[in-house]
Amino acid sequence: MKILLVGCGDVATEAGLRWLADGHQVTAWRRTPEKLPTGFHGERVDLTAAAEYPRIDEATDIVVLTPVPAARNAEGYRRSYLQVAQRLIAQLNSQAPRLRRLLYVSSSAVLGGTDGAWVNESTELAPSRETSQVLAETEELLRTSGLPVSILRASGIYGPGRTRLLDLVQGGTAVLPTGSHWTNRIHRDDLASALTHVAALDAPQDLYMVNDDEPAQLAQVYTFLAAELGVPLPPEQNAEPTARRGGDRRISNARLRASGWQPAFPSYREGYRAMLAGQGVRHP
């Protein structure tokens, strides 16, 4: 297959390496193609600033869109997600007659969910921030584009180089919530494997939640990390629990699991132990 990675950061690079290992051709658009691994064909493209994008090989089979926000506000997301998707749709319609699938990595932030409720692909959209509203608009644009699209809604990505929770516990600044605080996560490697898995399906669905098998309370994760690191247990929160921006829900990966996908890190325990063992690197 011929694969085009539109935006090629850590996750897309990991997926691209897996495709390369299976003998596929990988082209990547990014601002710094010199940082791509050997074997990638790189094109120097600033997706938010380029007057025009490179011409797409008409033999392209799979396109993966993994934008990175130009700024952490609604305008930055609009430029990097919605406007890039608009331009890409137009170009694919005119230049990619053999396109089998456009894979877009979105976020579970477009969903609501409170009181520990389980959510899945049929849960109504309820973006709570302007940035997540842009993500929802981008999903709708792609869904109605007429292209063969599969949207992968990722939960919180962790893995090599993504050490925020470890740093909080190690640094002594983590605080155990007193109220319910469900968390959902996916290891970088498992998100990459979900991309390659869905791309290989004969008849993929148009939407998948990408999450590990075990949503967990944040206090449970902190307690585990403290034990693994050999540091004191974080103190309990003194103040009243504050409202969470991301709701308080548990994300089901049942649809993706039913398609045959299996995570290498089914829970936070396996994933963080691999990180602490130094397994994997974050791609520049």
N, C-alpha and C positions, 0 to 999 in steps of 0.2 A: 504493500500500500504506500501511497504518498500522503504524508502527514504535514499539515501546516499549523504551526503554533503561533497564534496571534497574541503577542505578549508572551514572554518566556522567562518567568521568574523561577523560583524554587520548585513549585509544584509541577509546572509544565516541563521544566528541565528533567525532573525525575521521571515523568511519564515518557518524555522523548528518549531518554536512555533505555527505557524498557522496550520501546518500539524499535530502536536501533538494534538492540540485542536480538530481537526477533527477525531482523533482516529487512525492516522497512526503511523508507527514505524519509528523513525529517528535515523540514525547513522551518526556521524560526525568525520571526520579526521582533526585534528589540532594539533599544537605544544603544546597547553596548554588545554587539555580536562577537567581539573579540573575547568575551568571557564565556562563550558557549563551549561545551565539551567538544572534543575531537569527534568528527563524524557528522555533526550538525552542519547544514548549510545555512549560514546566517545572513540576514538582510538588515541593514541599519535603518531602523524606522522608529520615529517618535510618533506613536499612534495619535496623540492629541495635537500635534503640531504639523505633521507632514502635509504638504500641499496635495500630494497624492500618494497612495500606497503602491508598492510594487505590484506588477501584474501577477495574478495567481495562475500557476500551472493548470491548464485545463484538465490534466490527468489527476488532479488532487482528489483523494478519496475522503479524508477526514480533516476537519478544521477544528482546532481547540481554541476557544476564546477565554483567556484568563487575565482580565484587566487588573491594573494596579492603580488606585486612585491618585490623581495628580495632586490632590489636597484632601484632607480629612473633613470636608464639608460638602454640602449639597452640590455646589458648583463644580468642585473637583470631581465628584462622582459622576455628575452629568456629562462632563467632558470625557471622562475615561471609560465610562460604561455605556451610557445611552447614545452619545454621539458616535463613538467608535462602532457600536453595534449597527447603527443606521448606515454608516459608510460601508461596513463589511457586508451587510445584507445586499446592498446594491451591487457591490463588486462580485459577490458570489453568484448572484442571479445572472450576471452577464458573462462571467469568466470561468465558472466551475460546473460544467454540465454533468460531470460524473460524480458530483458530491454525494457521498453516502450518508454522512452525518456531520452536523455542526454541534459540537459539545461546548456548552457554556457553564462555567463554574460560578454559581451564584452563592447565596448565603441563607442560612436558616433565619437570619435576622428579619426576613420578610414576614415571618409568622408570629402569631401571638401565642397564647397558652399560659395559664396560671394554675396555681395550686397543685403543681405536679402532674397536670394532665398530659396524656400521651398525644403527640401530634404526628402527622404523617403527610403524604402527598395530597390527601383530600382535605386537609385543614385549610380554612379560609385564610387569605392573606390579611395581615394586620400589622403592617410596618409602623413602628412607634417613633421613628426618627426620620428626618428629611433624607438622610443618606440611604436608609433602607427603603424609603419610598422610591428613590431613583432605581434601586436594584429591582424592585417590583415592576416598575415601568419598563425596565430593560427586558425582564422576563416576558412581559406581555408583547413587547415589540418583536422579540424573537419568535414567540409562540405563534404569532399571526403573520409571520413573514412569508409563509409558503415554502420555506426550506425545511429539510428533514432535521429537526432540532431535538436534542435531548439536553435538559437542564439538570445539572447536578448541584443540589443545594447542600453546601458543606456546613457542618457545625464548626466549633472552634478548632482551628488547626494548630497542632503542636508537633514537635519532633526536633530533629537536629537544629540547633541554633534558636529554637523558639522556647525559651527557658523561663518565661515570666513567673509561673507558679513556683518553679524550683528556686528562682532568685528571691521571691518573697519569703519562702520558708527558710532558706539558707541565711538570708539577711535579717531575719527576726522581725519582719514587718507584716507578715501574714496574720490575719485575725480570723478566728473561727466564728462563722455566723451563728446567731442564736436561733434565727428562724429558718424556714425552708429555703434552700438555695441549690436547686437542681442545676447541674452543669452537663453539657454535651460536647463531645470532642471527637476529632478524627486525626489519626496520625498522618503526617505528610505522605508517607509511603503508601498508606492505604487509600488516600485520596487519589494518588497517582495510579494505583492499581485499579481503582474504580473507573478512571478515565479509559485505560486500555481495555478493561473488561467490557464496558458499555460499547466502545467502538467496535468490538469484535462480535457483538450480538447480531443475529440475523434480523430481528425485529424488536429493537429496543423501545422502551416506553419513552414518553416525552418528558418525564420528570422523575427524579430519584432523590430521596434524602440520603446523604452520605454521612453516616454517623457510626461510631463503634457499637458494640452489642450492649453496653452497660452505662447508661446515664448514671451519674453519681452525685451525691450531695457534696458541695465544696468542702465542708468540714471533713468528710470522709477522705477526700483526696489529700487535703492538707495533713491529716493524721498519718496517712500512708507515707507521704513524702518525708515528713519529719522522722519517721522510723527508718526509712531507707537512708536518709542523710545522716542519721545519728545526732540530730539536734533536738532541743526541747520542743514540746508540743506548743503550737501557737496559742496565745491567750484567747479567751472568749471575748466576743464583742460586748462592749458595755452599753452602748447607746441602743435605742430602738432600731430594729431593722429598717433600712431604707428601701424604697421601691426600686426594683431592678429594671434597667432599661430593656433587657432582653426577655422579660417575663420569667416565669418559673415553671418550665415544662420539661418533658422527657421526649426525645425524638426517636421514633422507630425507624429502623433500617430494613424492615421486613420485605419491602418490595425489592430492594437491591439484593438482599440475601436470597430471595426466591429466584432471582435470575441466575444464580450460581456464583455470585461474588462471595469471597471469604476474606475477612480482614486478617492480616498478619498479627495485628495487635487488637484483640477483641475487647480489651478494656484498658483503662488508664494504667493499670498495674504493669502489664507487659510493655506498654509503650514507654513509660517513664523508666522502667528498669533498663530497657535498651538504651535510652539516652544516657543514663548514669554509667552504663558500661562503655560509653563512647562509640556506640554503633551509629554509622551514617554521618553524613556531612550536609550542611546547608549549602545549596548551590548559589553562587554569586549572581 
